[in-house]
Amino acid sequence: MFGTALLIAGLLWQAAIAKGFTEVSPAVLDKPWTALAVAILGFTLLRLGRRIEAEERASIESAVAGDEAQTARFGMKPKDFRDMLQELSASALSARQSEPAPKPAPEAARVAKPVEPETVPEDEEAEDADAPTRVVMAALARIQAEARNPALMAVGHTRFRAVPGQVAGRSWIGGLPSLPHGVDWPRLAGSPAAFLAQIDLSELQPEIWGGQGPRTGWLSVFVGGPRLGRIAVLHNRLQGRLRPLPKGAPDLFPERAPEWRLSALVGPEALIAPRWSLEAMRDDGDAEPVAAPAAFLEDGRLDEPALYPFDWVSALALLDSLSLMLRRLLKKWEADVAPTLASDAASAAREARMMTLARLRLLSRQTEARAEGAPFDEDEAEVLMSRLAELTTEGWDAGRPARLLLSLPLFRAYKPLVELHARRVLAQDPEALPRIPRRALLPHWQALAAQPALTMGGEAPAGQVALLTVRGGGLTGWQLGPRNVLTVTLPQDALERGDFSAARVAQPRSTSTEPTE
């Protein structure tokens, strides 16, 4: 500030002399070179002040730039940490400049006790000059001490959601793993493990796992053993190639899941969850949205064109589900209604119901034969639906008008099946799913994907690191225990070494069966 004032005063002084506005004594002050000397002195002081300020800023930035790994450990980016230190330094300087002057002593004290000049040791003067630096260094030491304490460490985490309708990326959940040549599919408790997810470590945020662990290669995560209580985590520097599912690998689906019925139509690949690309979620707190199924999926009627068959698998699923419902109705009728009817009436009603079931079975056999050679198109779909529209309840109940089977709530078993099949088609090739079912079902799939499918990092006991957490349900449809959550931990020293063989399941699967979250 003083240098700036001298510079301005010298320039004004020189301009006044040049215009003849000044006439001062002694004469030396009325010379142009005197004003120029004052201006040069001011400019020199100004440059010196800016140089000192730049050196202080550079010392702070260099102190932080060499410790970026530590800043990541306590959950801050290096730039944010530098900004914090500069704010601390500015606060310390502001506090010194705004410190009030000491109040004058009372008159009596001044008379009774004369004030003597106070001498300050040279080392204390140096300390006071470095007060801002000491404040910054003390803050750095305190935060680093907290970072070394596992109980106080600010643990970073990133939530990932499965993305419907997107080509699989470098990180995914479900599907099959990619393993380099020479790396075998892991076995747990004597059997092949079930594959969960594969993570590209280069996509992780710096603060994950407190800044420790590798940031190159892939983590392939497998689970198995009794009650899914064993875990295998492989760290491979190369992605490798997709591996087929070995025989004996456990499935992760609950009993009576639609995957089991779909496997009867398409084969055992239905028991492999589709591969879903993972996308980092914005962390808006701990609230996790709960997906609600689409309303038309809960109704047992087939009044939504979006659920009409769109390929041979969905066509066979429709016929199989309708046949299943008719057999259940016949069994219930035999138990509850037939004994109350006269013999002739019961025989006539039974014959009418059996005839409807026989016609449906004939249509199923004909459809299976066409599926072996003819491609499925809109014409095939129209023929199938028109044949189904010919099936009625005529003769089922004496005195009641006949109704179309398509108008009855007989499709509660079909809707989850066709939704699952459409979901799998979307995961394999989004363009292969026709526009009508895709538009109708995509909001439902987006709701299922709203909750995080996988979380990297998080809270863990002292000495441990929360490696990752996998959530069942959602787009995968997995059942991972009563809470439908599987957390994998790793000792902190093992993570520092990059050794994932010590990974453990923090919450083993319970033997009880509870609904999927």
C-alpha positions as CSV (number, residue, x, y, z in Angstrom):
1,M,0.0,0.0,0.0
2,F,2.8,2.4,0.9
3,G,4.7,1.6,-2.3
4,T,1.6,2.3,-4.3
5,A,1.1,5.7,-2.6
6,L,4.7,6.7,-3.3
7,L,4.4,5.7,-6.9
8,I,1.2,7.8,-7.4
9,A,2.6,10.8,-5.5
10,G,5.9,10.8,-7.5
11,L,4.0,10.7,-10.8
12,L,1.7,13.5,-9.8
13,W,4.6,15.5,-8.5
14,Q,6.5,15.2,-11.7
15,A,3.4,16.2,-13.7
16,A,2.9,19.3,-11.6
17,I,6.5,20.4,-12.0
18,A,6.3,19.9,-15.7
19,K,3.2,22.2,-15.9
20,G,4.9,24.8,-13.6
21,F,2.2,24.4,-10.9
22,T,4.8,24.0,-8.1
23,E,7.2,26.5,-6.6
24,V,8.7,25.2,-3.4
25,S,11.8,25.6,-1.3
26,P,14.4,24.4,-1.1
27,A,15.0,24.4,-4.8
28,V,16.0,20.7,-4.8
29,L,12.4,19.8,-4.3
30,D,11.5,21.7,-7.4
31,K,13.6,19.5,-9.6
32,P,12.0,16.8,-11.9
33,W,14.5,14.2,-11.0
34,T,13.4,14.4,-7.3
35,A,9.9,13.5,-8.3
36,L,11.1,10.7,-10.5
37,A,13.2,9.3,-7.7
38,V,10.1,9.2,-5.4
39,A,8.1,7.4,-8.1
40,I,10.9,4.9,-8.7
41,L,11.1,4.2,-4.9
42,G,7.3,3.6,-4.8
43,F,7.5,1.3,-7.8
44,T,10.3,-0.7,-6.2
45,L,8.4,-1.1,-2.9
46,L,5.3,-2.2,-4.8
47,R,7.2,-4.9,-6.7
48,L,8.8,-6.1,-3.5
49,G,5.4,-6.4,-1.8
50,R,3.9,-8.4,-4.6
51,R,7.0,-10.7,-4.7
52,I,6.7,-11.5,-1.0
53,E,3.0,-12.2,-1.5
54,A,3.7,-14.5,-4.4
55,E,6.4,-16.4,-2.5
56,E,3.9,-17.0,0.5
57,R,1.3,-18.3,-1.9
58,A,3.8,-20.6,-3.7
59,S,5.0,-22.0,-0.4
60,I,1.4,-22.9,0.6
61,E,0.7,-24.5,-2.8
62,S,3.9,-26.5,-2.9
63,A,3.3,-27.8,0.7
64,V,-0.1,-29.1,-0.4
65,A,0.8,-30.3,-3.9
66,G,3.3,-32.8,-2.6
67,D,0.7,-34.4,-0.4
68,E,-2.2,-35.1,-2.7
69,A,-2.5,-38.7,-1.6
70,Q,-3.1,-37.5,2.0
71,T,-5.8,-35.0,0.9
72,A,-7.6,-37.9,-0.8
73,R,-7.5,-39.9,2.4
74,F,-9.7,-37.5,4.3
75,G,-12.2,-37.1,1.4
76,M,-11.2,-33.8,-0.2
77,K,-9.9,-33.0,-3.6
78,P,-6.4,-31.4,-3.7
79,K,-7.8,-28.2,-5.2
80,D,-10.5,-27.9,-2.4
81,F,-7.8,-28.6,0.1
82,R,-5.5,-25.8,-1.2
83,D,-8.5,-23.4,-1.2
84,M,-9.1,-24.3,2.5
85,L,-5.5,-23.7,3.4
86,Q,-5.4,-20.3,1.6
87,E,-8.6,-19.3,3.5
88,L,-6.9,-20.3,6.8
89,S,-3.9,-18.2,5.9
90,A,-6.0,-15.2,4.9
91,S,-8.0,-15.5,8.2
92,A,-4.8,-15.5,10.2
93,L,-3.5,-12.4,8.4
94,S,-6.9,-10.7,8.9
95,A,-6.9,-11.6,12.5
96,R,-3.5,-10.0,13.1
97,Q,-4.4,-6.9,11.2
98,S,-7.7,-6.4,12.9
99,E,-6.3,-7.1,16.4
100,P,-7.4,-4.1,18.6
101,A,-4.7,-2.0,20.1
102,P,-4.2,-2.4,23.9
103,K,-6.3,0.0,26.0
104,P,-4.3,2.7,27.8
105,A,-3.7,2.1,31.4
106,P,-5.5,4.3,34.0
107,E,-3.8,7.6,35.0
108,A,-2.9,6.3,38.5
109,A,-1.2,3.3,37.1
110,R,0.8,5.4,34.7
111,V,2.0,7.7,37.5
112,A,2.7,5.0,40.0
113,K,4.4,2.7,37.5
114,P,6.2,4.3,34.6
115,V,6.1,2.4,31.4
116,E,9.4,1.0,30.3
117,P,10.3,0.0,26.7
118,E,9.4,-3.6,26.2
119,T,12.0,-5.7,24.5
120,V,10.9,-8.7,22.3
121,P,13.4,-11.5,21.6
122,E,14.4,-11.9,18.0
123,D,13.1,-15.5,17.8
124,E,9.6,-14.4,19.0
125,E,9.5,-11.6,16.4
126,A,10.3,-14.3,13.7
127,E,7.5,-16.5,15.1
128,D,5.0,-13.6,14.9
129,A,6.0,-12.9,11.3
130,D,5.3,-16.5,10.4
131,A,1.9,-16.7,12.2
132,P,-0.1,-17.4,9.1
133,T,2.2,-20.3,8.1
134,R,2.0,-21.8,11.6
135,V,-1.8,-21.7,11.5
136,V,-1.8,-23.4,8.1
137,M,0.7,-26.1,9.2
138,A,-1.2,-26.8,12.4
139,A,-4.4,-27.3,10.4
140,L,-2.6,-29.6,8.0
141,A,-1.1,-31.7,10.9
142,R,-4.5,-32.0,12.6
143,I,-6.3,-33.2,9.5
144,Q,-3.5,-35.6,8.6
145,A,-3.7,-37.0,12.2
146,E,-7.4,-37.6,11.7
147,A,-6.8,-39.3,8.4
148,R,-4.4,-41.8,10.0
149,N,-7.1,-42.6,12.6
150,P,-9.5,-45.2,11.1
151,A,-12.2,-44.2,13.6
152,L,-12.0,-40.6,12.5
153,M,-11.3,-41.0,8.8
154,A,-13.8,-39.4,6.5
155,V,-14.6,-42.4,4.3
156,G,-15.6,-41.7,0.7
157,H,-18.1,-43.8,-1.2
158,T,-19.7,-43.8,-4.6
159,R,-23.1,-45.3,-5.4
160,F,-23.7,-46.9,-8.8
161,R,-26.9,-47.7,-10.5
162,A,-27.6,-50.1,-13.3
163,V,-28.6,-48.3,-16.5
164,P,-31.4,-49.8,-18.5
165,G,-31.3,-49.5,-22.3
166,Q,-27.6,-48.7,-22.5
167,V,-24.8,-50.7,-24.1
168,A,-22.6,-52.3,-21.3
169,G,-19.7,-50.1,-20.3
170,R,-16.4,-50.8,-18.6
171,S,-18.0,-51.5,-15.2
172,W,-21.1,-53.8,-14.9
173,I,-23.2,-55.9,-12.7
174,G,-24.7,-59.2,-13.7
175,G,-23.9,-61.1,-16.9
176,L,-20.6,-62.9,-17.1
177,P,-17.0,-61.8,-16.1
178,S,-14.1,-61.0,-18.4
179,L,-11.0,-62.8,-17.1
180,P,-7.5,-62.8,-18.6
181,H,-5.9,-65.9,-20.0
182,G,-4.7,-68.2,-17.2
183,V,-7.1,-66.9,-14.6
184,D,-9.6,-69.6,-13.6
185,W,-13.2,-69.0,-12.6
186,P,-13.0,-69.1,-8.8
187,R,-14.5,-71.9,-6.7
188,L,-15.9,-71.4,-3.2
189,A,-16.7,-74.3,-0.8
190,G,-15.9,-76.7,-3.6
191,S,-18.2,-75.3,-6.2
192,P,-18.0,-72.6,-8.9
193,A,-18.9,-69.2,-7.5
194,A,-21.7,-67.0,-8.7
195,F,-20.5,-63.8,-10.5
196,L,-21.7,-60.5,-9.1
197,A,-19.9,-57.5,-10.8
198,Q,-16.8,-56.3,-12.5
199,I,-15.4,-52.8,-11.7
200,D,-13.0,-50.7,-13.7
201,L,-10.8,-49.3,-11.0
202,S,-9.8,-46.3,-13.2
203,E,-13.4,-45.0,-12.9
204,L,-13.2,-44.8,-9.0
205,Q,-13.1,-41.4,-7.3
206,P,-9.8,-40.6,-5.5
207,E,-11.4,-40.6,-2.0
208,I,-12.7,-44.2,-2.3
209,W,-11.1,-46.5,0.3
210,G,-9.5,-43.5,1.9
211,G,-7.3,-43.0,-1.2
212,Q,-5.7,-46.4,-0.8
213,G,-5.6,-49.4,-3.1
214,P,-5.0,-49.8,-6.8
215,R,-6.5,-47.5,-9.4
216,T,-5.7,-49.6,-12.5
217,G,-7.2,-52.9,-13.7
218,W,-10.5,-54.6,-12.9
219,L,-12.0,-56.1,-9.8
220,S,-14.1,-59.2,-10.5
221,V,-16.4,-60.1,-7.6
222,F,-17.8,-63.6,-7.0
223,V,-20.0,-65.1,-4.2
224,G,-20.8,-68.6,-3.1
225,G,-20.6,-71.1,-0.2
226,P,-23.3,-71.9,2.4
227,R,-25.8,-69.1,2.7
228,L,-23.6,-67.1,0.2
229,G,-21.2,-66.5,3.1
230,R,-18.0,-66.7,1.0
231,I,-16.5,-64.1,-1.4
232,A,-13.8,-64.1,-4.0
233,V,-12.4,-60.8,-5.3
234,L,-9.9,-61.0,-8.2
235,H,-7.8,-58.0,-9.3
236,N,-6.7,-58.3,-12.9
237,R,-4.6,-55.7,-14.7
238,L,-6.1,-57.0,-18.1
239,Q,-9.8,-57.2,-18.8
240,G,-9.5,-60.5,-20.7
241,R,-12.4,-62.2,-22.4
242,L,-15.9,-63.2,-21.4
243,R,-16.1,-66.6,-19.7
244,P,-19.0,-69.0,-20.0
245,L,-20.9,-70.0,-16.9
246,P,-19.4,-73.2,-15.5
247,K,-21.7,-76.1,-14.4
248,G,-22.6,-76.1,-10.8
249,A,-22.5,-72.3,-10.2
250,P,-25.3,-71.3,-7.8
251,D,-28.1,-69.0,-8.9
252,L,-29.1,-65.9,-6.9
253,F,-32.8,-65.8,-7.6
254,P,-35.5,-66.5,-5.0
255,E,-37.8,-69.5,-5.1
256,R,-40.7,-69.2,-7.6
257,A,-39.0,-66.3,-9.4
258,P,-40.1,-65.8,-13.0
259,E,-36.5,-66.6,-14.0
260,W,-37.2,-70.3,-13.2
261,R,-40.2,-70.4,-15.5
262,L,-38.4,-68.5,-18.2
263,S,-35.6,-71.1,-18.1
264,A,-38.1,-73.8,-19.2
265,L,-38.6,-71.8,-22.4
266,V,-35.1,-70.4,-23.2
267,G,-32.8,-72.7,-21.3
268,P,-30.5,-72.2,-18.3
269,E,-29.2,-68.9,-19.5
270,A,-32.3,-67.4,-18.0
271,L,-30.7,-68.1,-14.6
272,I,-27.9,-65.6,-15.4
273,A,-28.9,-62.0,-14.6
274,P,-28.5,-59.7,-17.6
275,R,-25.4,-57.5,-17.8
276,W,-26.2,-53.9,-16.8
277,S,-23.8,-51.1,-17.2
278,L,-23.0,-49.2,-14.0
279,E,-23.3,-45.4,-13.7
280,A,-22.2,-43.2,-10.8
281,M,-25.1,-41.6,-8.9
282,R,-25.2,-38.1,-7.4
283,D,-25.2,-38.5,-3.6
284,D,-28.1,-36.6,-2.2
285,G,-28.0,-38.1,1.2
286,D,-28.9,-41.5,2.6
287,A,-32.5,-41.7,1.2
288,E,-32.9,-44.5,-1.3
289,P,-35.9,-44.5,-3.6
290,V,-38.1,-47.6,-3.5
291,A,-39.2,-48.9,-6.9
292,A,-42.9,-49.5,-7.4
293,P,-44.0,-51.8,-10.2
294,A,-46.0,-50.5,-13.1
295,A,-49.7,-50.5,-12.4
296,F,-50.6,-52.6,-15.5
297,L,-48.2,-55.3,-14.3
298,E,-50.2,-55.9,-11.2
299,D,-53.5,-56.4,-13.0
300,G,-54.4,-59.9,-14.2
301,R,-56.0,-58.8,-17.4
302,L,-54.3,-58.6,-20.7
303,D,-55.7,-55.2,-21.7
304,E,-52.3,-53.5,-22.3
305,P,-51.1,-53.9,-25.9
306,A,-47.6,-53.3,-24.7
307,L,-47.6,-56.8,-23.2
308,Y,-48.7,-58.6,-26.3
309,P,-46.2,-61.1,-27.6
310,F,-43.3,-59.5,-29.6
311,D,-41.3,-62.7,-30.4
312,W,-41.6,-66.4,-30.2
313,V,-40.4,-66.6,-26.6
314,S,-43.1,-64.2,-25.4
315,A,-45.7,-66.0,-27.5
316,L,-44.9,-69.3,-25.9
317,A,-44.8,-67.7,-22.5
318,L,-48.3,-66.4,-23.1
319,L,-49.7,-69.8,-24.1
320,D,-47.8,-71.5,-21.3
321,S,-49.1,-69.1,-18.6
322,L,-52.7,-69.3,-19.9
323,S,-52.6,-73.1,-19.9
324,L,-51.3,-73.0,-16.3
325,M,-54.1,-70.7,-15.2
326,L,-56.8,-72.9,-16.8
327,R,-55.5,-76.0,-15.1
328,R,-55.6,-74.2,-11.8
329,L,-59.1,-73.0,-12.4
330,L,-60.2,-76.6,-13.4
331,K,-58.7,-78.0,-10.2
332,K,-60.4,-75.4,-8.0
333,W,-63.7,-76.0,-9.8
334,E,-63.4,-79.7,-9.3
335,A,-62.9,-79.2,-5.5
336,D,-65.4,-76.4,-4.8
337,V,-68.1,-76.4,-7.4
338,A,-68.4,-79.8,-9.1
339,P,-69.6,-81.6,-5.9
340,T,-72.5,-79.2,-5.6
341,L,-73.8,-79.8,-9.1
342,A,-76.0,-82.6,-10.5
343,S,-74.1,-85.4,-12.2
344,D,-75.2,-84.4,-15.7
345,A,-74.5,-80.7,-15.2
346,A,-71.1,-81.4,-13.7
347,S,-70.2,-83.7,-16.6
348,A,-71.2,-81.1,-19.2
349,A,-69.3,-78.3,-17.5
350,R,-66.3,-80.4,-17.1
351,E,-66.3,-81.4,-20.7
352,A,-66.6,-77.8,-21.8
353,R,-63.6,-76.7,-19.6
354,M,-61.5,-79.7,-20.9
355,M,-62.3,-78.8,-24.5
356,T,-61.1,-75.2,-24.0
357,L,-57.9,-76.5,-22.4
358,A,-57.4,-79.0,-25.3
359,R,-57.8,-76.2,-27.9
360,L,-55.2,-74.1,-26.1
361,R,-52.8,-77.0,-26.0
362,L,-53.2,-77.6,-29.7
363,L,-52.5,-73.9,-30.3
364,S,-49.4,-74.2,-28.2
365,R,-48.1,-77.1,-30.2
366,Q,-48.7,-75.3,-33.5
367,T,-46.9,-72.2,-32.2
368,E,-43.9,-74.3,-31.1
369,A,-43.7,-75.8,-34.6
370,R,-43.8,-72.4,-36.3
371,A,-41.2,-71.0,-33.9
372,E,-38.6,-73.5,-35.2
373,G,-38.6,-72.2,-38.8
374,A,-40.5,-69.0,-39.3
375,P,-39.4,-65.5,-38.1
376,F,-41.8,-63.7,-35.7
377,D,-43.4,-60.5,-37.1
378,E,-46.6,-58.5,-36.7
379,D,-48.6,-60.9,-38.9
380,E,-47.6,-63.8,-36.6
381,A,-48.6,-61.8,-33.6
382,E,-52.0,-60.9,-35.2
383,V,-52.7,-64.6,-36.1
384,L,-51.9,-65.7,-32.6
385,M,-54.1,-63.1,-30.8
386,S,-57.0,-63.8,-33.2
387,R,-56.7,-67.6,-32.4
388,L,-56.8,-66.8,-28.7
389,A,-59.8,-64.5,-29.2
390,E,-61.7,-67.6,-30.4
391,L,-61.4,-69.3,-27.0
392,T,-64.4,-68.6,-24.7
393,T,-66.0,-69.9,-21.5
394,E,-69.0,-71.3,-23.4
395,G,-70.6,-74.2,-21.4
396,W,-68.4,-73.6,-18.3
397,D,-71.3,-72.5,-16.2
398,A,-74.9,-73.2,-17.0
399,G,-77.0,-70.1,-17.2
400,R,-74.1,-67.7,-17.6
401,P,-73.1,-66.0,-20.9
402,A,-69.9,-67.0,-22.5
403,R,-66.9,-64.7,-22.1
404,L,-63.6,-64.3,-24.0
405,L,-60.6,-65.8,-22.2
406,L,-58.6,-62.7,-23.1
407,S,-61.1,-60.6,-21.1
408,L,-60.6,-62.6,-17.9
409,P,-58.0,-61.9,-15.2
410,L,-56.0,-65.0,-16.2
411,F,-52.7,-63.4,-17.0
412,R,-51.2,-62.6,-13.6
413,A,-48.5,-65.3,-14.2
414,Y,-47.8,-64.1,-17.8
415,K,-47.1,-60.5,-17.1
416,P,-44.0,-60.9,-14.9
417,L,-42.7,-63.5,-17.4
418,V,-43.0,-61.2,-20.4
419,E,-41.6,-58.2,-18.5
420,L,-38.6,-60.3,-17.5
421,H,-38.0,-61.5,-21.0
422,A,-38.4,-57.9,-22.4
423,R,-35.9,-56.7,-19.8
424,R,-33.3,-59.3,-20.9
425,V,-33.8,-58.4,-24.6
426,L,-33.2,-54.8,-23.7
427,A,-30.0,-55.6,-21.8
428,Q,-28.6,-57.7,-24.7
429,D,-29.7,-55.4,-27.6
430,P,-31.9,-52.3,-27.0
431,E,-32.7,-52.1,-30.7
432,A,-34.1,-55.6,-30.7
433,L,-37.0,-54.7,-28.4
434,P,-40.0,-53.3,-30.3
435,R,-40.9,-49.7,-29.7
436,I,-44.3,-50.3,-28.0
437,P,-43.2,-52.6,-25.2
438,R,-40.1,-50.5,-24.7
439,R,-42.0,-47.3,-24.3
440,A,-44.5,-48.9,-21.9
441,L,-41.9,-50.7,-19.7
442,L,-39.0,-48.3,-19.7
443,P,-40.5,-46.1,-16.8
444,H,-40.8,-49.3,-14.8
445,W,-37.2,-50.3,-15.4
446,Q,-36.0,-46.8,-14.6
447,A,-37.8,-47.1,-11.3
448,L,-36.1,-50.4,-10.6
449,A,-32.8,-48.8,-11.5
450,A,-33.3,-45.7,-9.2
451,Q,-31.9,-47.5,-6.2
452,P,-28.1,-48.1,-6.1
453,A,-27.1,-51.5,-7.3
454,L,-23.6,-51.3,-6.0
455,T,-21.6,-49.0,-3.7
456,M,-17.9,-48.7,-3.6
457,G,-16.4,-47.7,-0.2
458,G,-18.4,-46.6,2.8
459,E,-18.2,-47.1,6.6
460,A,-16.3,-50.1,8.1
461,P,-15.0,-51.2,11.5
462,A,-11.6,-50.0,12.7
463,G,-8.8,-51.6,10.7
464,Q,-11.2,-52.7,7.9
465,V,-12.2,-51.1,4.6
466,A,-15.7,-51.4,3.1
467,L,-14.6,-52.7,-0.3
468,L,-18.1,-52.7,-1.9
469,T,-21.8,-53.4,-1.2
470,V,-24.1,-55.1,-3.6
471,R,-27.9,-54.7,-3.4
472,G,-30.2,-57.4,-4.7
473,G,-33.6,-56.8,-6.4
474,G,-33.9,-54.1,-8.9
475,L,-32.9,-54.9,-12.4
476,T,-30.9,-58.0,-11.4
477,G,-33.7,-59.7,-9.4
478,W,-31.2,-61.3,-7.0
479,Q,-32.0,-62.3,-3.5
480,L,-29.0,-61.7,-1.3
481,G,-30.4,-62.4,2.1
482,P,-33.2,-61.0,4.4
483,R,-32.0,-57.5,3.9
484,N,-31.1,-58.2,0.3
485,V,-27.7,-56.5,0.8
486,L,-24.2,-58.1,0.7
487,T,-21.2,-56.1,2.0
488,V,-17.6,-57.1,1.4
489,T,-14.8,-55.8,3.7
490,L,-11.0,-56.1,3.5
491,P,-8.3,-55.4,6.2
492,Q,-6.8,-52.0,5.7
493,D,-3.2,-53.3,5.5
494,A,-4.2,-55.8,2.9
495,L,-5.7,-53.1,0.7
496,E,-2.5,-51.1,1.0
497,R,-0.7,-54.1,-0.4
498,G,-3.2,-54.6,-3.1
499,D,-4.1,-58.1,-1.6
500,F,-7.8,-58.9,-2.1
501,S,-7.6,-62.5,-1.1
502,A,-8.5,-61.5,2.5
503,A,-11.9,-60.1,1.5
504,R,-14.8,-61.3,3.6
505,V,-18.6,-61.1,3.6
506,A,-19.7,-58.8,6.4
507,Q,-23.3,-59.9,6.4
508,P,-23.8,-63.5,5.4
509,R,-27.0,-64.6,3.8
510,S,-29.7,-65.7,6.3
511,T,-31.5,-69.0,5.9
512,S,-34.9,-67.2,6.2
513,T,-36.7,-66.1,3.1
514,E,-38.0,-62.6,3.0
515,P,-39.4,-60.5,0.2
516,T,-37.0,-58.7,-2.1
517,E,-36.5,-55.1,-1.2
